[in-house]
């Protein structure tokens, strides 16, 4: 599997607690922070749930 780079681009203020917990589980704590994860089905599912708050890029 490849890797993906996930960057927070929108605030989690006034978002449901589940979305805040998903961001925390991905390791994103503040705006414009970027994390790199393996593109496993579990990670892709988490990213799909918060795709309106993050920017996703493939890493070679």
Secondary structure per residue as TSV (DSSP state, phi and psi in degrees):
chain	resnum	aa	ss	phi	psi
A	1	X	-	360.0	153.2
A	2	X	-	-85.9	-171.9
A	3	X	E	-117.6	152.3
A	4	X	E	-125.7	149.2
A	5	X	E	-110.3	123.2
A	6	X	E	-114.2	124.7
A	7	X	E	-124.3	131.4
A	8	X	E	-76.6	128.0
A	9	X	-	-120.6	-11.8
A	10	X	S	-129.9	153.1
A	11	X	-	-72.9	152.0
A	12	X	-	-97.8	6.8
A	13	X	T	-64.8	137.8
A	14	X	T	63.3	27.9
A	15	X	-	-105.8	156.4
A	16	X	-	-60.3	152.3
A	17	X	H	-59.9	-33.2
A	18	X	H	-62.1	-38.0
A	19	X	H	-70.8	-37.7
A	20	X	H	-62.8	-42.1
A	21	X	H	-65.8	-36.1
A	22	X	H	-65.8	-41.6
A	23	X	H	-61.6	-42.9
A	24	X	H	-64.2	-40.5
A	25	X	H	-64.9	-31.7
A	26	X	H	-77.5	-12.7
A	27	X	T	92.2	14.9
A	28	X	-	-97.3	122.6
A	29	X	-	-114.3	-24.2
A	30	X	S	-146.5	168.2
A	31	X	T	-59.3	142.5
A	32	X	T	63.5	15.0
A	33	X	-	-81.4	141.0
A	34	X	E	-118.7	137.0
A	35	X	E	-128.6	152.2
A	36	X	E	-115.6	130.7
A	37	X	E	-132.8	156.5
A	38	X	E	-68.1	145.6
A	39	X	-	-85.6	63.9
A	40	X	-	-83.6	161.4
A	41	X	H	-58.5	-34.1
A	42	X	H	-66.9	-46.1
A	43	X	H	-66.4	-43.0
A	44	X	H	-62.9	-35.4
A	45	X	H	-66.1	-40.4
A	46	X	H	-64.9	-42.9
A	47	X	H	-65.0	-37.6
A	48	X	H	-61.5	-36.3
A	49	X	H	-69.8	-25.0
A	50	X	T	-121.7	26.7
A	51	X	T	-64.7	-17.3
A	52	X	T	-80.7	-8.0
A	53	X	T	-109.9	-11.2
A	54	X	E	-130.5	163.3
A	55	X	E	-115.0	132.9
A	56	X	E	-116.8	133.1
A	57	X	E	-131.9	146.9
A	58	X	E	-82.0	142.0
A	59	X	E	-111.1	134.5
A	60	X	-	-82.8	360.0
